[in-house]
Amino acid sequence: MNNNIDIAITFPAHTRHLRVVGRIGHMAVQELDCPEEVRNTLSDQLAVVLTEGVVNAIKHAGCSDPNGKIQVRITLTNDNLVVRIYDTGVGFDLDGIPDPCFTSCGMEDKGRGIFILRSLMDRVEYIRTEEGNVLEMRKKLA
Amino acid sequence: MDVKTEQNEGITVLFVRDDRLDANNSEELKAEFHRLFGSGTKDLVVDLSEVLFIDSSGLGVLVSGYKNASAQHGTLKLSNLQLQVKSMFELTRLHRVFDIFSTVEDALQSYT
């Protein structure tokens, strides 16, 4: 049976929409055919990934214009999760963001969001095109 | 942001009463920290029992509060971390930085 889920959401570039984006991710994961414990863990992780990715697009990719739009696409199968977050801002250099400095007792704030994304997903890429930018994140589930 | 503060023998306890602490409301908590530390609070317990979701912005504000407290030789301790919140502290290794307690009572007890 084909259990593929492909969801595209477009919403204003404002953090007040984070809750609804997280809920949509949660509902998508609940459709997966896997043990409840695995679903709940993945649901928590997806909520974090969506939040960090969207906030990144709003704050760091130049989409702070309240009239701007963010597009999120979630593709979910029993084997793979792909999250793409599209923005039309100036973009940023993903590789230029260092991991937070754990040697200073984890107190350094810079880079914590991207560190979380890299920790929870297998691959994180930021792709710039003439039409816009996309933060693409992949995770193998099986 | 919905918060409640209580005084307990010189220790301020701040209850965060939202189910999310994220980029949308973390600045409000930061302002609350500034208000408390600016008005003489030295030792603060932040109870997160109602917070079911935290992101890097929420973590960042708690770190900021911790730094504020330390700068004036005070403390900021945490209590009642829910599952997702606890896992985020562990992922970012901040559980090594903060004093984290199961209950507010345990956190208060640590001052005696």
Interface residues (C-beta under 8 A of the other chain):
Chain A: T15 R16 L18 R19 G22 D44 A47 V48 T51 E52 V55 I58 K59 P100 F102 C105 G106 M107 D109 R112 G113 F115 I116 S119 L120
Chain B: R20 D22 A23 N24 F53 D55 S56 S57 L59 G60 V63 S64 Y66 K67 L83 Q84 S87 M88 L91 T92 R93 L94 R96 V97
